[in-house]
Amino acid sequence: MIRVLLADDEPLITAGIRTVLESAPDIEVVAEADNGRAAVEKALAHRVDVALLDITMPVLDGLSALDELRRHAPDTRVVMLTAFGQDANVRQALRNGVAGFVLKNCTPDELIRAVRAADAGEAYLSPAVTRLVLGMVPAASRRLDDARQRLAGLTSREGEVLDLVAEGLSNAEIGRRLHMSETSIKTYVSRILAKLGCANRVQAALLVRDSR
């Protein structure tokens, strides 16, 4: 069972998301919070697997809560709830190791997939957020050189896997594309992240973007 913390200061949003998540047989919302400070405290107290955090919350915002969870509960995966118009926040959270982003108006199926992906150690971005991220991260010359140097250390097969990760494919989808087992792809992804010094798949995907 995936233990989830839900943090948002809008009661209607919280109630709707809880209803969606608990419709999945493998997800349980074990705690709720209406501010970032309470979210961190409850995530630690309940040992949650995935924390769904709104970016804009009182007392402690979602980005600050993400930083604290990364320090004090590194095994808790964080998925941010966001809305359009928060571009700078999206970029900062990605650089700080967030496991995923979903829009507040996403479909129920997308929300459930994001939580499952985060729990599995994968990353999930809503398609609209993916387009936003890739469009707002310019490949500056120094980042271009750094990215290419880091990617040069990968084998050709690792490069193939990483390109598909950057397209947003899951391990299972990459396995089907390359005619390999999902377990083998998971091993490849772990090795790639270690070689590149990336905390998660999103950071690796951004590195691919910077190299082009």
C-alpha positions as CSV (number, residue, x, y, z in Angstrom):
1,M,0.0,0.0,0.0
2,I,1.3,3.4,-1.0
3,R,1.1,5.8,2.0
4,V,0.4,9.3,0.9
5,L,0.4,12.7,2.6
6,L,-1.8,15.4,0.9
7,A,-1.0,19.0,1.6
8,D,-3.1,21.9,0.2
9,D,-4.7,24.9,1.9
10,E,-7.9,24.7,-0.2
11,P,-10.3,22.2,1.5
12,L,-12.2,21.5,-1.8
13,I,-9.0,20.6,-3.6
14,T,-7.9,18.4,-0.7
15,A,-11.3,16.6,-0.6
16,G,-11.3,16.0,-4.4
17,I,-7.8,14.6,-4.5
18,R,-8.4,12.3,-1.5
19,T,-11.5,10.9,-3.2
20,V,-9.5,10.3,-6.4
21,L,-6.5,8.7,-4.7
22,E,-8.5,6.4,-2.5
23,S,-10.4,5.1,-5.5
24,A,-7.1,3.2,-6.3
25,P,-6.8,-0.1,-4.4
26,D,-3.0,0.4,-3.7
27,I,-3.1,4.0,-2.4
28,E,-4.0,5.2,1.1
29,V,-4.1,8.9,2.2
30,V,-2.7,8.6,5.7
31,A,-2.4,12.4,6.5
32,E,-3.5,15.8,5.4
33,A,-2.0,19.2,6.0
34,D,-3.1,22.8,5.2
35,N,0.4,24.3,5.4
36,G,4.0,23.4,4.6
37,R,5.2,23.2,8.2
38,A,2.4,20.7,9.1
39,A,3.1,18.8,5.9
40,V,6.7,18.2,6.9
41,E,5.8,17.2,10.5
42,K,3.1,14.8,9.4
43,A,5.2,13.3,6.7
44,L,7.8,12.4,9.3
45,A,5.3,11.2,11.9
46,H,3.4,9.0,9.4
47,R,6.5,7.8,7.4
48,V,4.7,8.5,4.2
49,D,6.0,7.1,0.8
50,V,4.7,10.0,-1.3
51,A,3.9,13.6,-0.3
52,L,1.6,15.6,-2.6
53,L,2.4,19.2,-1.9
54,D,0.8,22.4,-3.2
55,I,3.5,25.0,-4.2
56,T,1.7,27.9,-2.6
57,M,0.9,27.2,1.1
58,P,1.0,29.4,4.2
59,V,3.6,29.1,7.0
60,L,5.9,27.2,4.8
61,D,5.5,27.0,1.0
62,G,5.8,23.8,-1.0
63,L,9.3,24.5,-2.2
64,S,10.6,25.0,1.4
65,A,8.7,21.9,2.5
66,L,10.4,20.0,-0.3
67,D,13.8,21.1,0.9
68,E,13.1,20.0,4.4
69,L,11.8,16.6,3.3
70,R,14.8,16.1,1.2
71,R,17.0,16.7,4.3
72,H,15.0,14.9,6.9
73,A,13.0,12.2,5.0
74,P,15.0,11.5,1.8
75,D,13.0,8.3,1.1
76,T,9.8,10.3,0.9
77,R,9.1,11.1,-2.7
78,V,7.5,14.5,-3.4
79,V,5.1,15.3,-6.1
80,M,4.1,19.0,-6.6
81,L,0.6,20.2,-7.3
82,T,0.8,23.3,-9.5
83,A,-1.1,25.6,-11.8
84,F,-0.1,27.5,-14.8
85,G,1.8,30.8,-14.2
86,Q,4.2,29.3,-11.7
87,D,7.1,28.7,-14.1
88,A,10.0,29.9,-11.8
89,N,8.7,27.6,-9.0
90,V,8.5,24.6,-11.3
91,R,12.1,25.1,-12.4
92,Q,13.4,25.5,-8.8
93,A,11.6,22.4,-7.6
94,L,13.0,20.3,-10.5
95,R,16.5,21.4,-9.7
96,N,15.9,20.5,-6.0
97,G,14.9,16.9,-6.8
98,V,11.1,16.8,-6.9
99,A,9.7,13.5,-8.2
100,G,7.0,14.9,-10.3
101,F,4.5,17.7,-11.2
102,V,0.8,17.4,-11.8
103,L,-1.6,20.2,-12.6
104,K,-4.5,20.7,-10.3
105,N,-6.9,20.2,-13.2
106,C,-5.3,16.9,-14.3
107,T,-7.4,13.8,-14.8
108,P,-7.9,11.3,-12.0
109,D,-6.0,8.7,-13.9
110,E,-3.0,11.0,-14.3
111,L,-3.0,11.8,-10.6
112,I,-2.9,8.2,-9.7
113,R,-0.2,7.4,-12.2
114,A,2.0,10.3,-10.8
115,V,1.7,8.8,-7.3
116,R,2.5,5.3,-8.4
117,A,5.5,6.5,-10.5
118,A,6.9,8.5,-7.6
119,D,6.6,5.5,-5.3
120,A,8.4,3.3,-7.9
121,G,11.3,5.7,-7.9
122,E,10.4,7.1,-11.3
123,A,9.4,10.7,-12.2
124,Y,6.2,12.0,-13.6
125,L,5.4,15.3,-15.3
126,S,2.0,16.2,-16.7
127,P,2.4,16.6,-20.4
128,A,1.6,20.3,-20.2
129,V,4.3,20.7,-17.5
130,T,6.8,18.8,-19.6
131,R,6.3,21.2,-22.5
132,L,6.6,24.2,-20.1
133,V,9.8,22.9,-18.6
134,L,11.6,22.1,-21.8
135,G,10.6,25.5,-23.2
136,M,11.8,27.5,-20.3
137,V,15.2,26.0,-19.7
138,P,17.5,27.5,-22.3
139,A,20.7,25.6,-23.2
140,A,23.2,28.2,-22.2
141,S,26.7,27.6,-23.5
142,R,28.3,26.6,-20.2
143,R,25.4,24.2,-19.4
144,L,25.7,22.8,-22.9
145,D,29.4,22.0,-22.4
146,D,28.8,20.6,-19.0
147,A,25.9,18.4,-20.1
148,R,27.8,17.0,-23.1
149,Q,30.8,16.2,-21.0
150,R,28.7,14.3,-18.4
151,L,26.8,12.4,-21.1
152,A,30.0,11.5,-22.9
153,G,30.7,9.0,-20.1
154,L,27.6,6.9,-21.0
155,T,27.7,3.8,-23.1
156,S,25.7,3.7,-26.3
157,R,23.0,1.6,-24.7
158,E,22.8,3.8,-21.7
159,G,22.5,6.8,-24.1
160,E,19.6,5.0,-25.8
161,V,17.8,4.4,-22.5
162,L,18.4,8.0,-21.3
163,D,17.0,9.4,-24.6
164,L,13.8,7.5,-23.9
165,V,13.7,8.6,-20.3
166,A,13.9,12.2,-21.6
167,E,10.9,11.5,-23.7
168,G,8.9,10.7,-20.5
169,L,8.6,6.9,-21.0
170,S,8.3,4.6,-18.1
171,N,10.6,1.7,-17.5
172,A,8.1,-0.7,-18.9
173,E,7.6,1.4,-22.0
174,I,11.4,1.7,-22.5
175,G,11.7,-2.1,-22.1
176,R,9.2,-2.7,-24.8
177,R,10.8,-0.2,-27.1
178,L,14.3,-1.7,-26.7
179,H,13.1,-5.4,-26.3
180,M,14.5,-5.6,-22.8
181,S,13.0,-6.6,-19.5
182,E,11.6,-3.9,-17.2
183,T,14.1,-5.0,-14.5
184,S,17.0,-4.5,-16.8
185,I,15.8,-1.0,-17.7
186,K,15.5,-0.2,-14.0
187,T,19.1,-1.3,-13.5
188,Y,20.2,0.8,-16.4
189,V,18.4,3.9,-15.2
190,S,19.9,3.6,-11.7
191,R,23.4,3.3,-13.2
192,I,22.7,6.3,-15.5
193,L,21.6,8.5,-12.6
194,A,24.7,7.5,-10.6
195,K,27.0,8.3,-13.5
196,L,25.4,11.6,-14.2
197,G,25.1,12.6,-10.6
198,C,21.3,13.2,-11.0
199,A,18.8,12.7,-8.2
200,N,16.0,11.5,-10.4
201,R,14.8,11.0,-14.0
202,V,13.6,14.6,-14.3
203,Q,17.1,16.0,-13.7
204,A,18.5,13.5,-16.2
205,A,16.0,14.5,-18.8
206,L,16.9,18.2,-18.3
207,L,20.5,17.3,-18.8
208,V,19.6,15.8,-22.1
209,R,17.8,19.0,-23.0
210,D,20.8,21.1,-22.0
211,S,23.1,19.0,-24.3
212,R,21.1,19.9,-27.4
